[in-house]
């Protein structure tokens, strides 16, 4: 793992205006003054109860939300939030959706054409490659979305509880792929409620509570503290 930071959050806060009224003065702050750095090649875990701000934090790291205060420093070209149906057009077939989704993730059209056969092989969808995606089952769409994200290999990949994709056979393959990424040089930010998996796969962990950092440190230390907190609730 490199000591160079891929992503650095500097006193990041995020506030949403309540309701749809443009001049509404009522607002809710969902992330409060978060500061941390994620090293290149690191698998960085995020834990916390429902509503703690974990998924919102991933959207900030992906650039979907801009911090209200503070700033996010990104030293790598591509950061991608794994979305199992990113940009799918239901009226297009799998090959066209591979190209479209990849381009939305910052890949070139040429590169996605080159990857299309490998993606279809991995997703086990060659037989349905010419069929509009609207006819796919939820599991087929999830397999296609996962395969696109894995083969596009952004510099930083953000994973939000995605180790349950597809049927049992495909879940095993998907989990093996992500484990290979996490134990290799891929930079990963991994949100999960699965404490043993976080402990096994992550080098460091951030514990969020009510949008605030409770603790950041080695995975075993943070997961132990978080599990003790859950027992007390």
URRAWO-V45224 format. One record per backbone hydrogen bond with DSSP energy under -1.0 kcal/mol. NH is the residue of the N-H (numbers start at 1). CO is the residue of the C=O. Records with the same first field share a line. If there is no record, write none. Layout:
# URRAWO-V45224
NH = CO ; CO
This chain:
# URRAWO-V45224
2 = 40
6 = 38
7 = 38
8 = 73
9 = 36
10 = 71
12 = 34
13 = 69
14 = 31
16 = 28
18 = 26
24 = 21
28 = 16
30 = 14
31 = 14
32 = 211
34 = 12
36 = 9
38 = 7
40 = 4
42 = 39
44 = 188
45 = 204
46 = 190
47 = 206
52 = 49
57 = 53
58 = 54
59 = 55
60 = 56
61 = 57
62 = 58
63 = 60
64 = 59
65 = 59
68 = 13
69 = 13
71 = 10
73 = 8
75 = 6
80 = 156
82 = 158
86 = 83
88 = 85
92 = 89
95 = 129
97 = 93
98 = 94
99 = 95
100 = 96
101 = 97
102 = 98
103 = 99
104 = 100
105 = 101
106 = 103
107 = 102
112 = 108
113 = 109
114 = 110
115 = 111
119 = 115
120 = 116
121 = 117
122 = 118
123 = 119
125 = 120
128 = 125
129 = 126
131 = 128
133 = 92
134 = 90
135 = 132
136 = 133
141 = 137
142 = 138
143 = 139
144 = 140
145 = 141
146 = 142
147 = 143
148 = 144
149 = 145
150 = 146
151 = 147
152 = 148
153 = 149
156 = 78
157 = 187
158 = 80
159 = 189
161 = 191
171 = 167
172 = 168
173 = 169
174 = 170
175 = 171
176 = 172
177 = 173
178 = 174
179 = 175
180 = 176
181 = 177
182 = 178
183 = 179
187 = 155
188 = 42
189 = 157
190 = 44
191 = 159
192 = 46
195 = 193
198 = 194
199 = 195
200 = 196
201 = 197
202 = 198
203 = 43
204 = 43
205 = 217
206 = 45
207 = 215
208 = 47
209 = 212
211 = 52
212 = 209
214 = 207
215 = 207
217 = 205
219 = 203
222 = 218
223 = 219
224 = 220
225 = 221
226 = 222
227 = 223
228 = 224
229 = 225
230 = 226
231 = 227
232 = 228
